[in-house]
Amino acid sequence: MSFKCGIVGLPNVGKSTTFNALTKSKNAEAANFPFCTIEPNVGVVAVPDSRLDKISKIAKSEKVINTLITFVDIAGLVEGASKGEGLGNKFLSHIREVDAIVHLLRCFDSDDIQNVNKTVDPNRDLEIIETELMLADLESLEKRLDKKKKNKSENEELDSLLSSAMELLKKGDSINHLREKYDEKIINMSNLLTLKPKIIVCNTDEGSVAKGNKYTEKVLEKNKNNEVVLISAEIEQQINDLSDADAKEFMKEIGLNETGLDRLIKSSYKSLDLCTYFTAGPQETKAWTVKKDSKAPDAAAVIHTDFKKGFIKAEVIAYEEYIKFNGESGCRDNGKLRIEGKDYKVQDGDILHFRFNT
């Protein structure tokens, strides 16, 4: 399974610069005026995972294949977008297609880069965006529930979710807690913007990315229950221009243990409740992304739907055991290769081999 994160924010907060840095591309036009991005830019990034190389060396694989994450740079939002202000309608249609929303907030001062507001206030900017998403959801819910009154729905659980969301949004209340009450399939069917998982990214100046600044402190204080990541788009671009050895040295000098991309991907996995399993053999070692606690047949279906239909069993080796006993044969000899059935819940780092009938 691949997943898609949409980068949203007010104009001139650094969305396109951040997108280019994260995807190591020049696809998104970065300019010092609002709405330089109109159509969304899309970049696909290999998810870094140090475990892949270690597994592939033991398996003597010819190829190593990372799992992928897609970033979408969506046009800048302005107040009134839910009513079509700015590029509101396009913004809202594009954001409905993503799995998670990356809220990019301006957390730096600059006389050279215009700000759509007179002051830098990331919490205010976030509130503007979330208010517009709530208003867009309210309008959508009114139309959908009106239709359901005329045509009886066969999905009572979805109707219940939509009605609950409508009542909460009318009061200006958050609907995030509904994710815990309803099945994920129903949540996805609702297609509500305010129910999408979110990651808050603070775009800082170069000197603040390691320890933060007065702006990031305010964001962290107000968003204790959300994933918050500090990134300097300028530093990410500098890192991209260096060799691996020079990049590590540069990051060490400025107090960073990992890139902003790595931190954002970790937060994305956490927000979307994802984990990684591996398949390994002479031809390739490959990473696969699935929902946490996915049962073995569902994890197998990510490779091919036939694997789920004809599932018999899964041979399972924990990553730590695979490394410790030098691969499959060593694990088998030491009793660390397990046979699991349809009810087995896949764990992060599992090395799996599926047996199935076609």
C-alpha positions in Angstrom: 0.0 0.0 0.0 1.2 3.5 -0.8 0.0 6.6 1.0 -0.4 10.2 0.1 0.2 13.3 2.2 -1.1 16.7 1.1 1.0 19.7 2.1 -1.4 22.6 2.9 -1.0 26.1 4.4 -1.5 29.8 3.8 0.3 31.4 0.8 4.1 32.0 1.2 4.6 29.8 4.3 7.2 27.7 2.3 5.0 24.9 0.9 6.7 24.7 -2.5 10.2 25.1 -1.1 9.5 22.4 1.4 8.0 20.1 -1.3 11.0 20.6 -3.5 13.3 19.8 -0.6 11.4 16.7 0.6 11.1 15.3 -2.9 14.6 16.4 -4.0 13.0 18.0 -7.1 12.5 21.4 -8.7 8.9 20.5 -9.7 7.1 23.2 -7.6 7.5 26.8 -8.4 8.6 28.7 -5.4 7.9 32.4 -5.7 7.4 35.4 -3.4 3.7 36.0 -4.2 0.5 34.2 -3.3 -0.9 31.4 -5.5 2.2 30.6 -7.5 1.1 27.0 -7.1 -2.2 26.4 -8.9 -2.3 22.8 -9.9 -0.9 20.4 -7.3 2.6 19.2 -7.7 3.1 15.5 -6.9 6.4 13.9 -5.8 7.0 10.2 -4.9 9.7 9.5 -2.3 11.3 6.3 -1.2 10.8 5.8 2.5 14.2 5.5 4.2 14.6 2.3 6.3 18.1 1.2 7.5 16.7 -2.4 8.1 16.4 -3.0 4.3 20.1 -2.9 3.6 20.9 -5.2 6.6 18.3 -7.7 5.5 19.3 -7.6 1.8 23.0 -8.3 2.7 22.1 -11.4 4.7 19.6 -12.5 2.0 22.2 -11.7 -0.8 19.5 -9.9 -2.7 20.1 -8.4 -6.2 17.8 -5.5 -5.5 16.5 -3.5 -2.6 13.1 -1.9 -3.0 11.8 0.7 -0.5 8.1 1.4 0.1 6.9 4.8 -1.2 5.2 7.9 0.1 3.6 10.5 -2.1 3.7 14.2 -1.3 1.2 16.6 -2.9 1.9 20.4 -2.8 -1.5 21.9 -2.8 -2.3 25.5 -3.7 -2.2 28.1 -0.8 -5.4 28.5 1.1 -6.9 31.8 2.2 -9.7 32.7 4.6 -13.0 32.2 2.7 -11.8 29.2 0.7 -14.9 27.3 1.7 -16.9 29.9 -0.2 -14.6 29.9 -3.2 -12.2 32.7 -2.2 -8.7 32.5 -3.7 -8.3 29.0 -5.2 -10.6 27.6 -2.5 -12.7 25.1 -4.7 -9.6 23.6 -6.3 -7.8 23.4 -2.9 -10.7 21.5 -1.3 -11.1 19.1 -4.2 -7.4 18.2 -4.2 -7.2 17.8 -0.4 -10.0 15.3 -0.4 -7.8 12.9 -2.3 -5.0 12.6 0.3 -4.7 10.2 3.2 -3.2 12.7 5.7 -2.9 16.5 5.8 0.5 18.1 6.5 -0.2 21.5 7.9 2.8 23.7 7.1 3.1 26.7 9.3 5.4 29.7 8.9 7.6 29.9 12.0 10.3 32.3 10.9 10.7 36.1 10.4 11.7 37.5 7.0 11.6 40.9 5.4 12.3 39.3 2.0 9.3 36.8 1.9 5.8 38.3 1.9 3.4 37.2 4.6 -0.3 37.3 3.8 -0.9 38.5 7.4 0.8 41.5 9.1 2.3 39.3 11.8 3.8 35.8 12.1 1.4 33.7 14.1 1.4 30.0 13.3 -1.5 29.1 15.6 -3.7 31.7 14.0 -2.7 30.4 10.6 -3.6 26.8 11.6 -6.9 28.0 13.0 -7.8 29.7 9.6 -7.0 26.5 7.7 -9.0 24.3 10.1 -11.9 26.7 10.1 -12.1 26.5 6.4 -12.0 22.7 6.4 -14.8 22.7 9.0 -16.9 25.0 6.9 -16.3 23.0 3.8 -17.4 19.8 5.7 -20.5 21.5 7.0 -21.6 22.5 3.5 -20.9 19.0 2.2 -22.8 17.4 5.1 -25.8 19.6 4.6 -26.1 18.5 1.0 -25.5 14.8 1.8 -27.9 14.6 4.7 -30.6 16.4 2.7 -30.3 13.8 -0.1 -30.5 11.0 2.5 -33.8 12.3 3.8 -35.2 11.9 0.3 -33.5 8.6 -0.4 -33.2 6.1 2.4 -29.6 5.0 3.0 -28.7 1.4 3.5 -25.6 2.2 5.7 -26.9 3.2 9.1 -23.4 3.4 10.6 -22.3 6.0 8.0 -25.6 7.9 8.5 -24.9 8.0 12.2 -21.3 9.3 11.7 -22.5 12.0 9.3 -25.3 13.1 11.7 -22.9 13.2 14.7 -20.3 15.2 12.7 -23.0 17.7 11.5 -24.1 18.4 15.1 -20.6 18.9 16.4 -19.4 21.1 13.5 -22.5 23.3 13.8 -21.3 24.1 17.4 -17.8 24.7 16.1 -16.5 21.6 18.0 -13.8 19.2 16.8 -14.9 15.8 15.4 -11.5 14.1 15.8 -12.8 11.8 18.6 -15.2 10.2 16.2 -12.3 8.3 14.7 -12.3 6.2 17.9 -16.0 5.5 17.7 -16.4 4.4 14.1 -14.7 1.7 12.0 -12.0 3.0 9.7 -13.9 1.9 6.6 -16.8 4.1 7.6 -14.4 7.0 8.4 -13.0 6.7 4.9 -16.5 6.5 3.3 -17.4 9.8 5.1 -14.6 11.6 3.1 -14.7 14.4 5.7 -11.7 16.7 5.6 -11.6 17.3 9.3 -11.4 13.6 10.0 -8.2 13.1 8.0 -5.1 12.4 10.1 -2.9 15.5 10.4 0.7 16.3 11.0 1.8 19.8 11.9 5.1 21.0 10.3 6.8 24.1 11.6 8.9 25.6 8.8 11.7 27.4 10.8 14.7 29.5 10.0 18.0 27.7 9.8 19.1 28.5 13.3 15.9 27.2 15.0 15.4 23.8 13.4 17.3 21.8 16.1 15.9 23.5 19.2 12.9 25.5 18.0 12.0 29.2 18.6 9.3 31.3 20.1 6.9 30.4 17.3 7.4 26.6 17.5 7.0 26.7 21.3 3.6 28.2 20.9 2.6 25.6 18.3 3.8 22.7 20.6 2.0 24.2 23.6 -1.3 24.3 21.8 -1.0 21.0 19.9 0.1 18.5 22.5 -2.1 15.8 21.1 -0.9 16.1 17.5 2.3 15.2 15.7 4.5 18.3 15.4 7.6 18.2 13.3 10.3 21.0 12.9 11.7 21.5 9.5 13.8 24.1 7.8 13.1 23.9 4.1 16.3 25.8 3.4 18.4 23.3 5.4 16.7 20.4 3.7 17.7 21.8 0.3 21.3 22.3 1.5 21.5 18.7 2.7 20.2 17.5 -0.7 23.1 19.3 -2.4 25.8 17.4 -0.3 27.3 14.0 -0.5 26.1 11.5 2.1 29.3 11.9 4.1 29.2 15.7 4.0 25.5 15.7 4.8 26.1 13.7 8.0 28.9 16.0 9.0 26.7 19.1 8.3 23.8 17.7 10.3 26.1 16.9 13.2 27.4 20.5 13.2 23.9 21.9 13.5 22.6 19.4 16.0 20.4 17.2 13.8 20.3 13.4 14.0 18.1 12.9 11.0 16.7 14.9 8.1 13.3 16.6 8.2 12.1 14.1 5.6 12.9 11.2 8.0 11.1 13.0 10.9 8.1 13.7 8.8 7.8 10.2 7.5 7.9 8.8 11.0 5.2 11.2 12.1 3.1 10.2 9.0 3.4 6.5 9.9 2.3 7.3 13.4 -0.6 9.5 12.4 -1.8 6.9 9.8 -1.2 4.0 12.2 1.1 2.2 9.7 3.9 -0.3 10.0 6.4 -2.1 7.7 7.0 -5.7 7.0 9.6 -7.2 4.6 10.0 -9.9 2.1 13.5 -11.2 1.3 15.2 -13.5 -1.1 18.0 -13.8 -3.7 16.1 -11.6 -6.2 15.0 -8.7 -4.0 14.5 -7.5 -0.5 11.4 -5.3 -0.4 9.5 -3.2 2.2 5.7 -3.2 2.4 3.5 -0.8 4.2 0.3 -2.0 6.0 -2.0 -0.8 8.8 -0.8 -1.8 12.2 -2.2 -5.1 13.5 -3.2 -6.1 9.9 -4.0 -9.8 9.8 -1.7 -11.9 7.7 -4.1 -12.4 4.7 -4.6 -8.6 4.5 -0.9 -8.0 4.6 -0.5 -10.6 1.9 -3.1 -8.8 -0.3 -0.8 -5.8 -0.5 1.5 -7.9 -2.6 -1.3 -9.5 -4.7 -5.0 -10.0 -4.1 -4.5 -13.7 -5.0 -2.3 -14.1 -1.9 -5.2 -13.2 0.3 -7.8 -15.3 -1.6 -5.6 -18.5 -1.5 -3.9 -17.8 1.8 -2.7 -20.9 3.6 -0.1 -19.7 6.1 2.7 -17.3 6.7 6.3 -18.1 7.7 7.3 -15.3 10.1 10.7 -14.2 11.4 11.1 -11.1 13.7 13.7 -8.6 12.3 15.9 -8.8 15.4 16.0 -12.7 15.2 16.7 -12.5 11.4 19.8 -10.3 12.1 20.9 -12.3 15.1 20.8 -15.7 13.5 22.0 -14.5 10.0 18.9 -15.1 8.0 16.2 -17.7 7.3 18.3 -20.9 7.7 19.8 -19.7 11.0 16.4 -18.8 12.3 15.0 -22.1 11.2 17.8 -24.0 12.9 17.3 -22.1 16.2 13.5 -22.4 16.2 12.9 -18.7 15.4 10.9 -19.2 12.3 7.2 -19.4 13.2 4.2 -20.7 11.2 1.2 -18.4 11.6 -2.3 -18.6 10.3 -5.1 -16.3 9.2 -5.5 -14.6 12.6 -1.9 -13.6 13.0 -1.4 -9.8 13.4 1.7 -8.6 11.5 4.3 -6.8 13.6 6.6 -4.0 12.5 9.8 -5.5 11.1 8.5 -9.0 10.4 10.1 -10.8 7.6 7.3 -12.8 5.9 6.9 -15.5 3.4 3.4 -16.4 2.4 2.1 -19.8 1.2 -1.1 -19.8 -0.8 -3.1 -21.7 -3.4 -4.1 -20.0 -6.6 
